[in-house]
Each structure stands twice: as structure tokens, then as C-alpha cells.
Amino acid sequence: MPALQALHEESLTNPAAAQLLSDIARDAMEYLTAGMDVDIKYDVSTGIYKGGEEASLGLSVEFEGQADPALLAALAKFAENFNQQQVHVLEDVIEGTNEGEIFQDGSYNTHVAVFHLKAPITKEEAREMIQSSGLNGLTITDEYISAYYSGDPNDEQEYSDFEEATSRLQAALEGFSGAPKISVRRVSVYGKGRIPFEKIKGELRTGGSNYQNQTSLRIAARLAGKFIIQNMDNL
């Protein structure tokens, strides 16, 4: 989508554009999952993916039991619409399994580090910490910085490099954060280089036309330079 691509590029330097992009992405995810029994929480953040800074939407989906195939199909569609190379799904580990363990479906148990910040950091401070750590992928919000390994689970050297980079990030965060909270989560990496999106594409249970209406209003309001109020009964 050319319009979304242009907005994405602008979001790297314009906070208002980053917020609009996040809101549009949120509208889309709510539309794609409207027919499901899931609890979705959002956290507008800055992401680092393969060393490049980008506006990102921290998305937490809570559900009972195993991931609903319709939910995975919705994530695949979201990735297609927003030109995402990958979608990562983090779940609790299966009891009795260990860090680094690989499963038949291509998922594996991975190392996760979350640094809770004493106060928000600036983009300049974040860039310095990223450069000093050497991490290729992480998420930065006003409350925390998180990183987890999502590369080849069979590459022991790459995994070791990630752990060393996480230790360097901890050193760079001295004074900004205490010791990280370390955990092990099961990660499924869908998309480029891992589990193909075709494996999870399927029938969607969407939520009607409200998504298109809400997104159109957001874009129109930005172009007009003002808020547009719509009858809430139609949202």
C-alpha cells in the first residue's frame, strides 16, 4: 500500500505520523480479530529490526489454550497489508521443556530480556545504547526495553552473540534500568526465513466496515489538520 509506505517513512522523523500509523494498524488488528475471543493490548513503541529504526505497534494477544488458527490467519493478513517481513508469536513454554529446544512446527524456546526503565529515554540515548550493544532487534517504550532471540535456533554462535549483546545493553543501561527480567518463551517466527505465512493463512472472521470508516476518518482528519467527530453509535 503506497500510502501506508509513505506514512511509514514519515513516521521515522515525525511523531504525529508515527502515532497515526500506529492507530491505523490498531484499527486493522481490531477489525481482523473482532470475531474472536481474545484480549488485545497495545503499546505504541519504537522498534529496531535488523538495525533499522521504525515505528512499531507492541501487540499482546491473550487467549486460553492454543492459538486459534483464525487468529494466526488474521496475523498473516495483517502482515500482508502492512508489508511486514515477519510476525512473531510468543507463548508460555511447555512445562518440562528447556531454553533452545526446537519443536516440529518450527517454533522454539528462546531467551527474553526485559529492562524496566526508571524514566523514559530519548531517541538519541536509545541509538547510543543500540549501537554499543550491537543488537539487531528490540522494542523500546517509555516503560521498558525488551529483546529476545528470533534467529536460527540451530546457530549456536548467533545465539551466543545475542546473549553477549544483551549483556552489553545491560551495561549501557546502567543508571537507566536495574537488572533485566530474564525469562524463556516459546517463539514462532512466521514469514521470511522461518515458518512461511502460507502455513497460517486461512479464513478470516472480521468485524464489518467500522475499520475502514475509522481509518478513513483518521486520515481525513490529518489531511484537514483537525479532529473529525462522528456519531459514536456508528463506530
The 8 nearest C-alpha neighbors of each residue, nearest first, counted from 0:
[[1, 3, 2, 4, 80, 81, 82, 5],
 [2, 0, 4, 3, 5, 6, 7, 81],
 [3, 1, 5, 4, 0, 6, 7, 8],
 [2, 4, 6, 5, 0, 1, 7, 81],
 [3, 5, 7, 1, 6, 2, 0, 8],
 [6, 4, 2, 8, 7, 3, 1, 9],
 [5, 7, 3, 9, 4, 8, 10, 2],
 [8, 6, 4, 10, 5, 9, 3, 20],
 [7, 9, 5, 10, 6, 11, 4, 12],
 [8, 10, 6, 11, 7, 13, 12, 16],
 [9, 11, 17, 16, 13, 7, 12, 8],
 [12, 10, 9, 8, 53, 13, 54, 7],
 [11, 13, 10, 9, 14, 8, 17, 16],
 [12, 14, 10, 16, 15, 9, 11, 17],
 [15, 13, 17, 16, 18, 10, 12, 11],
 [16, 14, 18, 17, 13, 19, 10, 20],
 [15, 17, 10, 19, 13, 18, 14, 20],
 [16, 18, 10, 14, 20, 15, 19, 54],
 [17, 19, 21, 15, 16, 20, 22, 14],
 [20, 18, 22, 16, 21, 17, 23, 15],
 [19, 21, 17, 23, 18, 22, 16, 24],
 [20, 22, 18, 24, 19, 23, 56, 25],
 [23, 21, 25, 19, 24, 20, 18, 26],
 [24, 22, 26, 20, 25, 21, 214, 19],
 [23, 25, 27, 21, 22, 26, 20, 28],
 [24, 26, 22, 28, 23, 27, 21, 29],
 [27, 25, 23, 29, 24, 210, 28, 30],
 [26, 28, 24, 30, 25, 29, 31, 210],
 [27, 29, 31, 25, 30, 26, 32, 24],
 [28, 30, 26, 32, 27, 31, 33, 25],
 [31, 29, 206, 27, 33, 28, 205, 32],
 [30, 32, 205, 28, 73, 29, 33, 27],
 [31, 33, 29, 35, 34, 30, 28, 205],
 [34, 32, 206, 30, 29, 35, 205, 31],
 [33, 35, 204, 32, 205, 206, 36, 31],
 [36, 34, 32, 33, 37, 204, 70, 69],
 [35, 37, 34, 38, 62, 33, 32, 63],
 [38, 36, 62, 35, 61, 39, 60, 32],
 [37, 39, 61, 60, 40, 62, 36, 59],
 [40, 38, 60, 59, 37, 61, 41, 58],
 [39, 41, 59, 58, 60, 38, 42, 57],
 [42, 40, 58, 57, 59, 43, 39, 56],
 [41, 43, 57, 44, 56, 58, 40, 140],
 [44, 42, 56, 57, 41, 55, 21, 140],
 [43, 45, 140, 55, 139, 56, 42, 57],
 [46, 44, 54, 139, 55, 53, 138, 140],
 [45, 47, 138, 53, 55, 52, 54, 137],
 [46, 48, 52, 136, 137, 51, 50, 53],
 [47, 49, 136, 50, 51, 135, 46, 52],
 [50, 48, 135, 51, 136, 47, 134, 52],
 [49, 51, 135, 48, 47, 136, 52, 134],
 [52, 50, 48, 47, 49, 53, 135, 46],
 [51, 53, 47, 46, 50, 48, 45, 54],
 [54, 52, 46, 11, 45, 55, 47, 51],
 [53, 55, 45, 17, 46, 10, 44, 11],
 [56, 54, 45, 46, 44, 53, 57, 43],
 [55, 57, 43, 21, 58, 44, 42, 41],
 [58, 56, 42, 41, 43, 44, 55, 59],
 [57, 59, 41, 56, 40, 60, 42, 39],
 [58, 60, 40, 39, 61, 41, 57, 38],
 [61, 59, 39, 38, 37, 58, 40, 62],
 [60, 62, 38, 37, 59, 39, 63, 40],
 [63, 61, 37, 64, 60, 38, 36, 66],
 [62, 64, 65, 61, 66, 37, 36, 67],
 [63, 65, 62, 66, 67, 61, 90, 91],
 [66, 64, 67, 63, 62, 68, 90, 91],
 [65, 67, 68, 64, 70, 71, 62, 63],
 [66, 68, 70, 69, 65, 71, 64, 62],
 [69, 67, 71, 70, 72, 66, 199, 201],
 [70, 68, 72, 67, 71, 203, 73, 202],
 [71, 69, 73, 67, 72, 68, 74, 32],
 [70, 72, 74, 68, 73, 69, 199, 75],
 [73, 71, 200, 69, 75, 201, 199, 70],
 [72, 74, 70, 76, 71, 75, 31, 77],
 [75, 73, 77, 71, 72, 76, 78, 70],
 [74, 76, 72, 78, 73, 77, 196, 200],
 [77, 75, 79, 73, 78, 74, 80, 72],
 [76, 78, 74, 80, 79, 75, 73, 81],
 [79, 77, 83, 75, 81, 76, 80, 82],
 [78, 80, 76, 82, 77, 81, 75, 83],
 [81, 79, 77, 78, 82, 76, 0, 83],
 [80, 82, 78, 83, 79, 77, 3, 0],
 [83, 81, 79, 78, 80, 84, 0, 77],
 [82, 84, 78, 85, 81, 79, 86, 80],
 [85, 83, 191, 190, 82, 78, 86, 79],
 [84, 86, 190, 189, 83, 191, 87, 188],
 [85, 87, 189, 188, 190, 88, 78, 74],
 [88, 86, 188, 187, 189, 89, 85, 186],
 [87, 89, 187, 186, 90, 188, 86, 189],
 [90, 88, 186, 185, 184, 87, 187, 91],
 [89, 91, 185, 184, 92, 186, 88, 187],
 [92, 90, 184, 185, 93, 89, 183, 94],
 [93, 91, 185, 184, 94, 90, 108, 96],
 [92, 94, 96, 95, 91, 185, 97, 90],
 [93, 95, 96, 92, 97, 91, 185, 184],
 [94, 96, 93, 97, 92, 98, 100, 108],
 [97, 95, 94, 93, 100, 92, 98, 108],
 [98, 96, 100, 99, 108, 95, 183, 92],
 [97, 99, 108, 100, 109, 183, 110, 96],
 [100, 98, 108, 109, 97, 107, 101, 152],
 [99, 101, 108, 107, 98, 97, 102, 96],
 [102, 100, 107, 106, 99, 108, 105, 103],
 [103, 101, 106, 104, 105, 107, 100, 108],
 [102, 104, 105, 101, 106, 107, 100, 194],
 [103, 105, 102, 106, 194, 187, 101, 107],
 [106, 104, 103, 102, 194, 107, 101, 187],
 [107, 105, 187, 102, 186, 104, 101, 185],
 [108, 106, 101, 185, 100, 186, 102, 109],
 [109, 107, 185, 98, 99, 100, 184, 186],
 [108, 110, 183, 184, 98, 99, 148, 185],
 [109, 111, 183, 147, 148, 182, 98, 112],
 [112, 110, 147, 182, 181, 183, 146, 109],
 [113, 111, 181, 146, 180, 145, 179, 147],
 [114, 112, 145, 180, 179, 144, 115, 146],
 [113, 115, 179, 144, 143, 145, 176, 116],
 [116, 114, 143, 176, 142, 113, 144, 117],
 [117, 115, 176, 143, 118, 142, 175, 114],
 [116, 118, 175, 176, 115, 119, 142, 177],
 [119, 117, 116, 120, 175, 141, 142, 176],
 [120, 118, 141, 142, 116, 121, 117, 140],
 [121, 119, 124, 118, 125, 122, 141, 175],
 [122, 120, 124, 123, 125, 119, 126, 141],
 [123, 121, 125, 124, 126, 120, 127, 45],
 [122, 124, 126, 121, 125, 127, 120, 128],
 [123, 125, 121, 127, 122, 126, 120, 128],
 [124, 126, 122, 128, 123, 127, 129, 121],
 [127, 125, 129, 123, 128, 124, 130, 122],
 [126, 128, 124, 130, 125, 129, 131, 123],
 [129, 127, 131, 125, 126, 130, 171, 132],
 [130, 128, 126, 132, 131, 127, 133, 125],
 [131, 129, 127, 133, 128, 132, 126, 134],
 [130, 132, 128, 129, 133, 127, 167, 171],
 [133, 131, 167, 168, 164, 129, 130, 134],
 [132, 134, 130, 131, 164, 129, 135, 167],
 [135, 133, 132, 136, 164, 129, 161, 137],
 [136, 134, 49, 50, 48, 133, 47, 137],
 [135, 137, 48, 47, 49, 134, 50, 146],
 [136, 138, 146, 47, 145, 46, 139, 48],
 [137, 139, 46, 145, 144, 45, 47, 146],
 [140, 138, 144, 45, 44, 46, 143, 137],
 [141, 139, 44, 142, 143, 144, 45, 138],
 [140, 142, 119, 143, 120, 139, 118, 116],
 [143, 141, 140, 116, 115, 119, 118, 144],
 [144, 142, 115, 116, 140, 114, 141, 139],
 [145, 143, 139, 114, 138, 113, 140, 115],
 [146, 144, 113, 138, 137, 112, 114, 143],
 [147, 145, 137, 112, 111, 113, 138, 136],
 [148, 146, 111, 110, 112, 149, 109, 145],
 [147, 149, 150, 109, 110, 161, 111, 146],
 [150, 148, 147, 151, 188, 109, 186, 152],
 [151, 149, 148, 152, 157, 158, 154, 153],
 [150, 152, 153, 154, 149, 157, 158, 193],
 [153, 151, 154, 150, 99, 107, 101, 158],
 [152, 154, 151, 155, 99, 158, 101, 150],
 [155, 153, 157, 151, 156, 152, 158, 150],
 [156, 154, 158, 157, 153, 159, 152, 151],
 [155, 157, 159, 158, 154, 160, 161, 153],
 [158, 156, 160, 159, 154, 155, 161, 150],
 [157, 159, 155, 161, 156, 160, 154, 162],
 [158, 160, 156, 162, 161, 157, 155, 163],
 [161, 159, 157, 163, 158, 162, 156, 164],
 [162, 160, 164, 158, 159, 163, 165, 157],
 [161, 163, 165, 159, 164, 160, 166, 158],
 [164, 162, 166, 160, 165, 161, 159, 167],
 [163, 165, 132, 167, 161, 166, 162, 133],
 [166, 164, 168, 162, 163, 167, 161, 169],
 [165, 167, 169, 163, 164, 168, 162, 170],
 [168, 166, 132, 164, 170, 169, 165, 171],
 [169, 167, 132, 171, 165, 170, 166, 172],
 [168, 170, 166, 172, 167, 171, 165, 173],
 [169, 171, 167, 168, 172, 173, 166, 132],
 [172, 170, 168, 169, 173, 128, 167, 131],
 [173, 171, 169, 175, 170, 176, 174, 168],
 [174, 172, 170, 175, 171, 176, 169, 177],
 [173, 175, 176, 172, 177, 117, 171, 170],
 [174, 176, 172, 173, 117, 116, 118, 177],
 [177, 175, 116, 117, 172, 174, 115, 173],
 [176, 178, 179, 114, 115, 173, 175, 174],
 [177, 179, 180, 176, 114, 169, 115, 173],
 [180, 178, 114, 113, 112, 181, 177, 115],
 [179, 181, 113, 112, 114, 182, 178, 111],
 [182, 180, 112, 111, 179, 113, 183, 110],
 [181, 183, 111, 110, 184, 180, 112, 109],
 [182, 184, 110, 109, 111, 98, 108, 185],
 [185, 183, 91, 92, 108, 109, 90, 89],
 [184, 186, 108, 92, 90, 107, 89, 91],
 [187, 185, 89, 106, 88, 107, 108, 184],
 [186, 188, 106, 88, 87, 189, 89, 107],
 [189, 187, 87, 193, 86, 194, 186, 88],
 [190, 188, 194, 86, 85, 195, 196, 193],
 [189, 191, 85, 195, 196, 194, 84, 193],
 [192, 190, 84, 193, 85, 195, 189, 194],
 [191, 193, 190, 194, 195, 189, 85, 188],
 [192, 194, 191, 189, 190, 188, 195, 105],
 [193, 195, 189, 190, 188, 105, 196, 192],
 [196, 194, 190, 197, 198, 189, 193, 191],
 [197, 195, 190, 198, 199, 189, 75, 200],
 [196, 198, 200, 195, 199, 75, 194, 201],
 [199, 197, 196, 195, 200, 194, 189, 201],
 [200, 198, 72, 197, 196, 71, 201, 75],
 [201, 199, 72, 197, 198, 75, 196, 71],
 [202, 200, 72, 199, 203, 69, 68, 73],
 [201, 203, 69, 204, 72, 200, 73, 68],
 [202, 204, 205, 69, 73, 201, 72, 31],
 [205, 203, 34, 31, 32, 202, 206, 33],
 [206, 204, 31, 30, 33, 34, 203, 207],
 [205, 207, 33, 30, 34, 31, 208, 204],
 [206, 208, 209, 205, 30, 210, 33, 211],
 [207, 209, 210, 211, 212, 206, 30, 213],
 [210, 208, 212, 211, 234, 207, 213, 206],
 [211, 209, 213, 212, 208, 26, 30, 214],
 [210, 212, 214, 209, 213, 208, 215, 26],
 [213, 211, 209, 215, 210, 214, 216, 208],
 [212, 214, 216, 210, 215, 211, 209, 217],
 [213, 215, 217, 211, 216, 212, 23, 210],
 [216, 214, 212, 218, 213, 217, 211, 219],
 [217, 215, 219, 213, 214, 218, 220, 212],
 [216, 218, 214, 220, 215, 219, 213, 221],
 [217, 219, 221, 215, 220, 216, 222, 214],
 [220, 218, 216, 222, 221, 217, 215, 223],
 [221, 219, 223, 217, 226, 225, 218, 222],
 [220, 222, 224, 218, 223, 219, 217, 225],
 [223, 221, 219, 224, 220, 218, 225, 217],
 [224, 222, 220, 221, 225, 219, 226, 218],
 [223, 225, 221, 222, 220, 226, 219, 227],
 [226, 224, 220, 223, 221, 227, 222, 219],
 [225, 227, 220, 228, 224, 221, 223, 217],
 [228, 226, 220, 225, 229, 216, 219, 217],
 [227, 229, 226, 230, 231, 216, 220, 225],
 [230, 228, 231, 227, 233, 234, 216, 232],
 [229, 231, 232, 233, 228, 234, 227, 213],
 [230, 232, 234, 233, 229, 228, 213, 209],
 [233, 231, 230, 234, 229, 209, 228, 213],
 [232, 234, 231, 230, 229, 209, 212, 213],
 [233, 231, 232, 209, 213, 230, 212, 229]]
